[in-house]
Amino acid sequence: MNYGVIVAAGKSERMGPDVDKAFLSLGTKPVLAYSLIAFEKCHDIDGVVLVVRKDRMETARAMAQLFGCAKVKKIVAGGNSRQISVKNGLSCLGDDVKIVAVHDGARPCVTSAIIS
């Protein structure tokens, strides 16, 4: 199996203390939704683990449902650094997962082709 780990647990420090860029609107969707949709459409991806801040877990779950992202199998809390957040995402993958694509959820321009 191939999985994506989308990490969107950052603090967006350069944008200001109360701004979470992954959840800001970009056109008609939140920034994070573009990445979720790209992974959803990618035929080479079997499932997705979404890593967000603990206080954003329900919002992230609602976003995945709203945009029809059924490949999102788990939503987990991130850590104090990107490294820990990626580790948290990887730690919940099963032994049957052979390939993992790690993506920064605040980067909306990813495509299914790029993921593949």
Buried (B, 14 or more C-beta within 10 A) or exposed (E): EBBBBBBBBBBBEEEEEEEBBBBEEEEEBBBBBBBBBBBBBBEEBBBBBBBBBEEBBEBBBEBBEEBEBEBBBBBBBBBEEBEEBBBBBBEBBEEEBEEBBBBBBBBBEBEBEEBE
